[in-house]
Amino acid sequence: MLAFFIIFALTWFLNLFFPWWISILPAIAVGALMLDRWLHAFLIGFSGVGFAWFVQAFYIHIMNEGILTNRIATMLQVNSAENVLLVTFIVGGVLGAVAASTGFLFNSAFKTGTPNQ
């Protein structure tokens, strides 16, 4: 649970000042240093980055009364602003899942002792 909150908070904060790909760094670091199984790294990375991206997109949606998300929905042909928010969550989640899994597997590759499951 702590790993989720660290990924979520760092991703949310860093995305305020840096480009979208900065979300990789907290997920890799937490995956390498805090998580003990590949599936946990995948799920926590997915949910942490996905929710951070969703919260930021939802905040922008609320603050400009849906104008931007409706235009993006029209451009992407997804029919509604809610679908844009869902796509944002999924894309961010996949990014976080791959990053946290990569951090975990990188740490596992160089760890001595018993292999991880």
Secondary structure, DSSP 8 states (H G I E B T S, - for coil): -HHHHHHHHHHHHHHTTS-GGGGHHHHHHHHHHT--SHHHHHHHHHHHHHHHHHHHHHHHHHHTTTHHHHHHHHHHT-SSHHHHHHHHHHHHHHHHHHHHHHHHHHHHHH--SS---
